[in-house]
Amino acid sequence: MTNRRGFFSAACGAVAFLDGAVQRARAAAATRSGRGSSEVAADEDYWSEVRHAFSIDRNVINLNNASVCPAPKVVKEAMYRYLEIMNMQPSYYVDELLIPHSEGLRRRLAAAFGCDAEEIAITRNATEALEILQMGLDLKAGDEVLTTTQDYPKTLTAWRMREQRHGIVLKTMAFPTPPPSLDDLYERFASAISPRTRVILLCHMTYTTGQIFPVKKICRMARERGIETIVDGAQTFGHLPFVRDDLDCDYYATSLHKWLLAPVGTGFLYVRKPRISNIWPLFSSPAPRSSDIRKFEGIGTFPVAARNAISEALAFQDTIGLDRKAARLRYLREGWCRRLEKLPGVRILTSFDPAQSCGMGAFRIDGIDCDALTEYLMKKYQVHVRARHVKGEFSAIRVTPNVYTTLEEIGVFCSAIEDTVRQGKLA
């Protein structure tokens, strides 16, 4: 007789599911063993095999992957299988079979991030993870929070709500786009600290231009001054190769439906173990001051199928290799940036320094409205990008390719911008 565990394993695929496309990508990776990441980044035959793992609409050129990325077919298949089982007997299979598997996922995420599994809470996105911290930190009237004007709008809104409710002080600072160096960014944070600064929140990579910050240096400086550090990593997990010790932060939050290519509505929160008991959970808990990381996950009913499929996204990334993935993303960004920087009136707002950027870039054209250009590119060329605005500072077009993006698609985008510059208007 098939027992419960055997039934679940057969139906949901406890062993990683490999469709033909993933097998092809794995075989292609094996043939390039020993080759450097930079060399593989320019190997179009290899990335052609990777592209087969996705079922995206090729009639639209998607260069807005920083908002949300499509999951590869193997991840979607896993989610469908979990959803099928969930709907066969939700009250039993979810509680007895699917939710317990979150502990295996927790361990896998912790291994990828380089921390203890008891420091990882699985969330629905970076915003939820950040607001757990923003609303859960014990801050009193007059305490200062330091961040930049280019932090995510929702994150700034949360701090401003605490200003209204509790009298804390949000202090934001601007910086050049691009800055002259990582040291310049560090010095701006160091000089903006006051005796009342209690928390520094900084982006690992900004959502606006893809600027990377010297996170470890800033976090160590903050710790020496008794200041806690929160890192918004929404754009970096699954984008850059790094682990927790490369950041040395107290808290880290990310979305997994971006660069990890996990199902929409997935993310995680890292809390350094000694600090877990100091953070109030966003939702009520019978033991709100406990040191159990799971107190941050008590949100009620949630989409279990999407959560459990995260493991397949981690496995897919392992198939490609994060070093290769980051090298490819940087290669694509460098390609379009170098081509467009030669055009009159075009300003690239992302640094060419590899320590300051990877796959995300931003630009603007003098005299051309960014929102209008975004609409124009979609309507005339079926190219999807995103306009980003920092009030009082700049507007830009953000461009973010992915591992399935082709050089031909980058070429279509660049030709569209060249035509626009030549015409001097949106024809």
Phi, psi and omega in degrees: 000137178287124178275177184301315181295319180295320179298313183296319181297319181290321185281320186261346178078067179297327173279138186307129179280131178237113174274176184300323182294319179292321177298322178295318179296320180294318179296319179296321179296320181297324181288345179255016178301134179093348178272145181292155181299322180294324179291316180293330181303330182260009182270095185294330177296319178296313184288339173296320177295321178297321182300330181294347180281354183245152177242054183274164178279110182281356178279349176237134177269107184270106175244035178232049182284349178288343177280302175200141183255150173288144176277144174294162185302323182296327178287318178297319179298319178297316180296320179297320180294316177296322179295321179297313179296318181302321183276351175288324181197073191304311187294336181261305185294324180295309184290320187269336187242307190281312182299318178302334179289348176298334181291324174294320177296318179303317180295322180292318178296318180297320179296319180292325181272343178082041179222180177285143179300333180280010176247005184245122171251132181273125184238184180266345180182175179292325180300313178298316180298317180293319183289335170304316180286315185297322180271342186264344178289139176281096177240145181241171181306131180095341177294138182258141171245128182251130175208192181247166178288348181258017172287164185297135184307318180297325179291318177296322179299320180297317177297321180293330175293321177291330173301314182291321185278320191237357175079016174289171182240121175266124181243117181247147179231145178268163175210156182294152176237107355277160176284159181291334182192167173293326178298326178298317179295318178300313182296327178295318176294313183300319183283341181273349180289139176238171177300344182261001180290125180247331184221138168246126172248125179222150175281138168293316174219130182290150178281351185273302185239356183082021179291126176268139181256156175281073191299311185299318181295318180291318181295320179292321176297318180296317182298322178298336181257010178074026182252134178278151183235130175246129178250122173277104183253028184304329186257006187241331181290121186087002179247314180247146172280116178195166172227175184307316184292345174284347181252317180061036181268168175275326183218147179215137181228141180209160170257138181264348178276006172266254193282342174285342178071030177276170180300152179299135179093036179225145179192183173210160177238130172255132174231124177303130193311314181296345184262353184301315183292342181277347185259125174286137176291153180290323175255154185300150180217145177293342179224071187295340180255018179286168178259019178271117182301337183290347179296339179276356184256002185280068185260003186089203181296137182217166182284091184298322184300318179294318182297311186292337180284353177303325181301324179290328176293320176298319179294321179296319178297321177298327179298317180282312187099124185294326177298315178295318181299311180297321180296320178294316180298318178294321179300316180293318180294317178301321183300308182286327179295316181295325180288319184281334183295342180281348186277141178294135177085356179264131177240122176276126184260006180246136182294146173273355177292120182298341176283346184248358184203163175217255187269348184257139178215166180214152179209169172214160178242127179303130176083000181245124179291131186293320179295318179295322180293322178300313179296320181297316181297322179288315184293317186268326188241355183057041176251123183257113174233182182226133173277140177231141185229135171241109189306129178080000183237297182196164168236150184205162170261121178267133183237123183222098174288179177219182184293341179268358181287137180260159174296328177298318179294320175299321179296319177299315179299312181297319178297323178297318179290320177299318177296320180296316179296318180298319179285331181078008180197171176271099186283000000 
